[in-house]
Amino acid sequence: MSGPGSQADVAARDDAHLRSLGIKPELRRSLGFLSNFAVAFSYISVSTGTYTLIALGLGVGGPAFFWSWPVVILGQTFVALNFAELASHFPVAGSIYQWSKRLSNKTLGWFTGWFYFWAGVVTVTAVAGTVPLVMSSIFGIDLAAPSPIGALNNLVFWALITLISTTVINAFGVRLLALINNIGVGAEILGMLVFAIILLIVGRHQDLSVLTTTAGVEQSEGGGYLPVFAIAMFMSLFVVYGFDTAGTFGEETLDASRQAPRGILSAIWLSGLVGAVFLLAIILAIPDLTASFADKSPIATSIKAGLGETMGNAYLYVILIAVYVCTLAIQGATTRLMFSMGRDRRMPLGSLWGRVHPTFKTPAYAAVAVGVIAAVPFFVTDNPGLLATGATGLIYLSYLMCNIGVLIARQRGWPHQGAWFKLGSWGTIINILALIYGGIMVINFGLWKSSLFGSFGTALRDNTNPSLTIITSGGKTISFLPDIPFFEATVLLILVVGIVYYFATGQGRKVDQTEADLATGETAIA
């Protein structure tokens, strides 16, 4: 028999909540708080982001770029608090798509999901392509050389192996995914903190005053430090997102209305703390400040200088684990978004992607689809990592669109009833702060090398919003691509395709029939 507080009773209440939202419970509900938090933390993956992007922050902004980290953590905290309240009301697969769909104009809701889906797919591609880069540093693999499959080079071969394995894990079962995520998160947190603490104790080469040093990096741009800082900030911007993943795994989490918001906030705040300590330790351990501006691997240099070659190599293994688990988590989140939109028949072949595997109780068909689509860019371009510049901007744009819809809903009286996590009278204020921050960051993503923007549009913008003309295939640029900025081109392409599909299939005329949510008094918009 089950007691009143047993897992079975909690799951039954969660399932009743889903049914009240018009959703049939089908996914296996087995995640606790730690696993829910772990998938969000893995998506953010401080190790992955700092390893691949610290050269941008340090090389462009000097040591003072460090302050971009707390700025971005604070700004994203406003977004995360808003999302935590939404996750408490709607702990449903698809996160911001479902939240937008239920609270905003349905067209805005659909395009929020559409943009976020493609952002997720391209991010899976970019992070999977990072796995062989780390392997190359550890094992000395020549990524340009032919792989065991002669038609593919080693970068594409190992990236595809990564995608195949993460697809199998995502399709097989959420418990296996959670187990691997938990192990990966434990290794990442422990590894980063261990390296950071030891470096702070025995590996320091710089004084704390270095954190206010720009080292003259702004002089070449002639516009002061703010334009340079806005570009150096991309190291942090490219890392701190994906915390809503805790919400998108809500249908597979026990006591989801409580644990999903806890997972969202814990993921961003622990990432912020670990990242701040680690970045501080790395900057203070830099042996040669001037040389670090041109160093492609300043983290490895700092660790090796402070702790020796062996510890430096050990750090690379931590990074390899983190990047792989990051790929797994991002694919898992994107799979559930595709499943959620497919279940609502809001995607091409939606009836297939919205199907749950009868044995595994996972969105296995959507997992395979995301894996296949994410693999396509590897056969088109040999620099898939570049795609992350457009994908990250799309994610911030999707967050902004969701928050616009939620603010409109707040003005109409939402939330009508409480949930476990509620912002109360602070809800509108935090929502507005999230919009102000998000709007400024989207503008920052959209700026490119152009005289229109003065010192904000210098050649350094090639690091953050380059022209399409730098995309290569087989080591050669693709000649037919126009000379337009990458972020705007990505938004335009997805928007145009989305508009055609939206109106051709009559998405605007479709109505989701749902009953009122007995727990919160909410329902999907007509």
C-alpha positions in Angstrom: 0.0 0.0 0.0 1.0 3.6 -0.5 1.0 6.2 2.2 -0.4 9.7 1.7 3.0 11.1 1.0 4.3 8.3 -1.1 5.9 8.7 -4.5 2.8 7.1 -6.1 0.5 9.7 -4.5 2.8 12.5 -5.5 2.9 11.2 -9.1 -0.8 10.9 -9.1 -1.2 14.5 -8.1 1.3 15.5 -10.8 -0.6 13.5 -13.4 -3.9 15.1 -12.3 -2.4 18.5 -12.8 -1.3 17.5 -16.3 -4.8 16.2 -17.2 -6.3 19.5 -16.0 -4.0 21.2 -18.6 -5.4 19.0 -21.3 -2.3 16.7 -21.4 -2.4 12.9 -21.2 0.4 11.7 -18.9 2.5 9.3 -20.9 6.2 10.0 -20.0 7.8 8.1 -17.2 7.9 10.2 -14.1 11.0 9.2 -12.1 13.2 12.3 -11.7 13.8 13.9 -8.3 15.1 17.3 -7.6 18.8 16.5 -8.0 18.2 14.9 -11.5 16.0 17.8 -12.5 18.6 20.3 -11.5 21.4 18.3 -13.1 19.9 18.5 -16.6 19.6 22.2 -16.4 23.1 22.6 -14.9 24.5 20.4 -17.7 22.8 22.5 -20.4 24.5 25.6 -19.0 27.7 23.7 -18.5 30.1 26.3 -17.2 33.1 24.1 -18.0 32.2 23.8 -21.6 31.6 27.5 -22.1 34.6 28.8 -20.2 36.9 26.4 -21.9 35.8 27.3 -25.4 35.1 31.0 -24.9 37.5 32.5 -22.3 40.0 33.3 -25.1 37.3 35.6 -26.5 36.6 37.4 -23.2 40.2 37.7 -22.2 41.6 38.5 -25.6 39.0 41.2 -26.3 38.3 42.7 -22.9 41.4 41.9 -20.8 41.0 40.7 -17.2 38.2 43.2 -16.5 36.0 41.1 -18.7 35.4 39.0 -15.5 32.7 41.5 -14.4 30.6 40.5 -17.4 29.9 37.2 -15.5 28.0 38.7 -12.5 26.2 41.1 -14.9 24.9 38.3 -17.0 24.1 36.1 -14.0 22.1 39.0 -12.5 20.3 39.7 -15.8 19.5 36.0 -16.3 18.3 35.7 -12.7 15.4 38.1 -13.6 14.6 35.8 -16.5 15.0 32.6 -14.3 12.7 34.0 -11.6 10.0 34.6 -14.1 10.5 31.2 -15.6 10.4 29.5 -12.2 7.0 30.9 -11.5 5.8 29.7 -15.0 7.3 26.2 -14.3 5.4 26.0 -11.0 2.1 26.7 -12.8 3.0 24.7 -16.0 5.6 21.9 -15.4 5.1 20.7 -19.0 7.5 19.4 -21.7 8.4 22.3 -24.0 9.0 25.0 -21.4 8.8 28.4 -23.0 6.7 27.2 -26.0 4.1 25.9 -23.6 4.2 28.9 -21.4 3.9 31.3 -24.3 1.2 29.2 -25.9 -0.9 29.3 -22.7 -0.5 32.9 -21.7 0.2 35.0 -24.8 -1.1 35.6 -28.3 -1.1 32.1 -29.9 0.9 33.3 -32.9 3.6 34.7 -30.6 3.5 31.5 -28.7 4.0 29.4 -31.8 6.9 31.5 -33.1 8.6 31.4 -29.7 8.6 27.6 -29.9 9.6 27.6 -33.5 12.7 29.8 -32.9 13.6 28.0 -29.8 13.5 24.6 -31.5 15.9 25.6 -34.2 18.2 27.3 -31.7 18.3 24.1 -29.7 19.0 21.9 -32.7 21.9 24.1 -33.9 23.3 24.3 -30.4 23.3 20.5 -30.3 25.4 20.6 -33.5 27.8 23.1 -32.1 28.4 21.4 -28.8 28.7 17.9 -30.4 31.4 19.5 -32.7 33.2 20.6 -29.6 33.7 17.1 -28.3 36.3 16.2 -31.0 38.1 19.5 -30.3 38.7 18.5 -26.7 39.6 14.9 -27.7 42.2 16.5 -30.1 43.8 18.3 -27.1 43.9 15.1 -25.0 44.8 12.5 -27.6 46.5 14.5 -30.3 44.0 13.6 -33.0 44.4 15.4 -36.3 40.9 16.5 -36.9 41.4 17.4 -40.5 42.8 13.9 -41.3 40.6 11.1 -42.7 38.7 9.1 -40.1 38.1 5.3 -40.0 35.3 6.2 -42.5 37.4 7.6 -45.3 34.8 10.1 -46.6 34.7 11.9 -43.2 37.4 13.7 -41.4 38.0 13.0 -37.7 36.1 16.1 -36.5 32.9 15.0 -38.3 33.4 11.4 -37.5 33.7 11.9 -33.7 31.0 14.5 -33.7 28.6 12.0 -35.4 29.6 9.3 -32.9 28.8 11.7 -30.1 25.3 12.4 -31.7 24.6 8.7 -32.2 25.4 7.9 -28.6 23.4 10.8 -27.1 20.5 10.0 -29.3 20.4 6.4 -28.1 20.6 7.5 -24.5 17.9 10.1 -24.9 15.7 7.5 -26.6 16.3 4.7 -24.2 15.1 6.2 -21.0 15.1 9.2 -18.7 16.7 7.3 -15.9 19.8 6.5 -17.9 19.9 10.1 -19.1 19.6 11.3 -15.5 22.3 8.9 -14.2 24.8 10.0 -16.8 23.9 13.7 -16.2 24.3 13.3 -12.4 27.7 11.7 -12.8 28.7 14.4 -15.2 27.5 17.2 -13.1 29.2 15.8 -10.0 32.5 15.5 -11.9 32.2 19.0 -13.4 31.4 20.8 -10.1 34.0 18.9 -8.1 36.6 19.3 -10.9 36.1 23.0 -11.3 36.0 23.8 -7.6 39.1 21.6 -6.9 41.1 23.3 -9.7 39.9 26.7 -8.6 40.7 26.3 -4.9 44.1 24.8 -5.5 45.0 27.6 -8.0 43.8 30.2 -5.5 46.0 28.7 -2.8 49.2 27.8 -4.7 49.0 29.0 -8.3 48.4 32.8 -8.1 50.6 35.0 -10.3 48.4 38.1 -10.3 47.0 40.4 -7.7 43.3 41.1 -7.2 43.8 44.5 -8.7 44.1 42.8 -12.1 40.3 42.4 -12.2 40.1 46.2 -12.9 42.8 46.0 -15.6 41.8 46.5 -19.3 45.5 46.3 -20.3 44.8 48.9 -23.0 42.7 46.6 -25.1 40.2 49.4 -25.8 42.8 51.8 -27.3 42.8 50.1 -30.7 39.0 50.6 -30.9 39.0 54.3 -30.0 35.7 54.2 -28.3 36.4 53.6 -24.6 35.9 50.3 -22.8 32.1 50.0 -23.0 32.0 48.8 -26.7 34.9 46.4 -25.9 33.2 45.1 -22.8 29.9 44.5 -24.7 31.8 42.1 -27.0 33.9 40.5 -24.3 30.6 39.9 -22.5 29.8 37.3 -25.1 31.9 34.8 -23.2 29.3 34.9 -20.4 26.3 35.3 -22.8 27.3 32.2 -24.7 27.3 30.2 -21.4 24.4 31.3 -19.2 21.2 30.0 -20.7 19.2 26.8 -20.8 18.1 26.9 -17.1 14.5 26.5 -18.3 15.4 22.9 -19.1 14.4 22.0 -15.5 10.9 23.1 -16.5 10.9 21.1 -19.8 11.6 17.9 -17.9 8.6 18.7 -15.6 6.4 15.8 -17.0 9.1 13.4 -15.9 9.8 14.9 -12.5 8.1 14.0 -9.2 6.4 16.9 -7.4 7.1 18.9 -10.5 5.4 22.2 -9.5 7.9 22.4 -6.6 11.0 20.8 -8.0 11.1 22.3 -11.5 11.3 26.0 -10.2 13.9 24.8 -7.6 15.8 23.2 -10.4 15.7 26.3 -12.6 17.0 28.6 -9.8 19.5 26.2 -8.4 21.0 25.6 -11.8 21.6 29.3 -12.6 22.8 30.3 -9.1 25.2 27.4 -8.6 26.5 27.9 -12.1 27.0 31.5 -11.3 28.9 30.7 -8.1 31.1 28.0 -9.6 31.8 30.0 -12.7 32.8 33.1 -10.7 35.2 31.2 -8.4 36.7 29.4 -11.4 37.2 32.4 -13.6 38.7 34.3 -10.7 41.2 31.5 -10.1 42.1 31.3 -13.7 42.7 35.0 -14.2 44.8 35.3 -11.0 46.8 32.3 -12.2 47.8 33.8 -15.6 51.6 33.8 -15.7 52.0 36.4 -18.5 49.2 38.9 -18.8 50.2 40.2 -22.2 50.7 36.8 -23.7 47.3 35.7 -22.5 45.5 38.0 -24.9 46.6 35.9 -27.8 46.5 32.6 -26.0 43.9 30.2 -27.6 43.8 28.0 -24.4 44.4 30.4 -21.4 42.7 28.1 -19.0 45.0 25.2 -19.8 48.0 27.6 -19.6 47.0 28.9 -16.2 46.4 25.4 -14.8 49.6 24.0 -16.1 51.6 27.1 -14.9 50.1 26.8 -11.4 49.7 23.1 -11.0 51.9 21.4 -13.6 51.4 19.4 -16.8 49.6 16.4 -15.2 46.9 18.5 -13.5 46.5 20.5 -16.8 45.8 17.2 -18.7 43.5 16.0 -15.9 41.4 19.2 -16.4 41.0 18.4 -20.0 39.3 15.1 -19.1 36.9 17.0 -16.9 36.1 19.2 -19.9 35.5 16.2 -22.1 33.0 14.8 -19.7 31.3 18.2 -19.3 31.0 18.8 -23.1 29.6 15.3 -23.7 27.0 15.6 -20.9 26.2 19.1 -22.2 25.4 17.7 -25.6 23.2 15.0 -24.0 21.3 17.6 -21.9 20.7 20.0 -24.8 19.5 17.2 -27.1 17.2 16.0 -24.3 15.7 19.5 -23.8 15.3 20.0 -27.6 13.7 16.6 -27.9 11.1 17.4 -25.4 10.3 20.7 -27.2 9.9 18.9 -30.5 7.7 16.3 -28.7 5.6 19.0 -27.1 5.0 20.9 -30.3 4.4 17.6 -32.2 1.9 16.5 -29.6 0.0 19.7 -30.3 0.3 19.0 -34.1 2.2 22.3 -34.3 5.1 20.8 -36.3 5.5 19.0 -39.6 4.9 15.2 -39.0 3.8 16.2 -35.5 1.9 13.0 -34.9 5.2 11.1 -35.2 7.3 13.4 -33.0 4.5 13.6 -30.4 4.4 9.9 -29.9 5.8 8.2 -26.8 7.8 4.9 -27.1 5.6 2.2 -25.6 8.5 0.4 -23.9 10.9 3.2 -22.9 8.2 5.8 -22.1 10.3 8.5 -23.7 9.8 10.8 -26.8 12.2 8.4 -28.7 11.0 9.4 -32.2 11.7 13.1 -31.5 15.1 12.2 -30.0 16.1 10.4 -33.2 14.7 13.4 -35.3 16.8 15.9 -33.3 19.9 13.8 -33.7 19.5 13.4 -37.4 18.7 17.1 -38.0 21.6 18.2 -35.8 24.0 16.0 -37.9 23.1 17.7 -41.2 25.3 20.7 -40.8 28.4 18.5 -40.5 27.9 17.5 -44.1 27.5 21.2 -45.2 30.2 23.1 -43.4 33.4 22.2 -41.6 33.1 24.9 -39.0 29.8 24.0 -37.2 30.9 25.7 -34.1 30.2 29.0 -35.9 26.5 28.1 -35.8 26.5 28.7 -32.1 26.8 32.4 -32.6 23.4 32.5 -34.4 21.9 29.8 -32.1 22.7 31.6 -28.9 21.2 34.8 -30.2 18.0 32.9 -31.1 17.7 31.6 -27.6 17.9 35.1 -26.1 15.3 36.2 -28.7 13.0 33.3 -27.7 13.4 34.2 -24.0 12.5 37.8 -24.8 9.4 36.8 -26.9 8.2 34.5 -24.0 8.6 37.3 -21.5 6.7 39.8 -23.6 3.8 37.4 -23.7 3.9 36.8 -20.0 4.0 40.5 -19.2 0.8 40.9 -21.4 -0.8 38.1 -19.4 0.2 39.7 -16.1 -1.5 42.9 -17.2 -4.6 40.9 -17.7 -4.5 39.5 -14.2 -2.3 36.4 -14.4 -1.7 34.5 -12.2 -5.3 34.1 -11.1 -4.4 31.6 -8.4 -1.1 30.8 -6.6 1.3 28.0 -7.2 4.2 26.6 -5.1 6.6 29.2 -6.4 5.1 32.7 -6.8 6.6 36.2 -7.2 3.5 37.9 -5.9 3.5 41.7 -6.3 7.1 41.5 -7.5 6.1 39.5 -10.6 5.5 42.5 -12.9 8.6 44.3 -11.8 10.9 41.2 -12.3 9.2 40.6 -15.7 10.0 44.1 -16.8 13.6 43.9 -15.6 13.9 40.6 -17.5 12.6 42.3 -20.7 15.0 45.3 -20.3 18.0 43.0 -19.8 16.9 40.7 -22.6 16.2 43.5 -25.0 19.6 45.1 -24.5 21.3 41.7 -25.0 19.4 40.9 -28.2 20.5 44.3 -29.6 24.1 43.4 -28.5 23.7 40.1 -30.5 22.4 42.0 -33.5 25.2 44.6 -33.8 27.7 43.9 -36.5 30.7 45.4 -38.2 29.2 48.6 -39.7 29.8 52.3 -39.5 26.2 52.6 -38.5 27.1 51.6 -35.0 30.3 53.6 -34.5 32.6 52.1 -32.0 30.0 49.4 -31.1 30.4 48.0 -34.6 34.1 47.6 -35.0 36.0 44.7 -36.6 35.8 42.9 -33.2 32.2 42.2 -34.0 33.4 39.5 -36.4 33.9 37.4 -33.2 30.2 37.7 -32.3 28.1 38.4 -35.4 30.3 37.6 -38.4 29.3 37.7 -42.1 27.9 34.6 -43.8 30.8 34.9 -46.1 33.2 33.3 -43.5 31.3 30.0 -43.5 33.5 27.3 -45.2 33.0 23.9 -46.7 36.0 21.7 -47.5 38.2 24.5 -46.3 36.8 27.0 -48.9 34.3 29.7 -48.4 30.8 29.1 -49.9 30.7 31.6 -52.7 27.0 32.1 -53.1 26.4 33.3 -49.6 25.6 37.1 -49.3 27.7 39.5 -47.2 25.1 39.9 -44.4 25.4 39.4 -40.6 25.0 35.8 -39.3 22.5 36.5 -36.5 20.1 38.5 -38.7 20.4 36.0 -41.6 19.6 33.1 -39.2 16.5 35.0 -37.8 15.3 35.9 -41.3 15.6 32.4 -42.6 13.8 30.7 -39.7 11.2 33.5 -39.7 10.4 33.2 -43.4 10.2 29.4 -43.3 8.1 29.7 -40.2 5.6 32.2 -41.7 5.2 30.0 -44.8 4.5 26.9 -42.7 2.3 28.7 -40.2 -0.1 30.1 -42.7 0.1 27.2 -45.2 -1.0 24.7 -42.5 -3.5 27.0 -40.8 -1.8 27.0 -37.4 -3.5 30.3 -36.5 -6.9 28.6 -36.8 -6.1 25.6 -34.6 -7.6 25.6 -31.1 -6.2 23.5 -28.3 -9.1 22.1 -26.3 -8.2 22.1 -22.6 -10.1 22.2 -19.4 -9.3 24.8 -16.7 -6.3 23.8 -14.5 -7.9 23.1 -11.1 -4.6 23.9 -9.3 -4.0 27.4 -10.8 -7.2 28.4 -12.6 -5.2 28.7 -15.9 -6.0 27.3 -19.3 -4.7 27.5 -22.8 -5.7 30.5 -24.8 -8.3 30.1 -27.4 
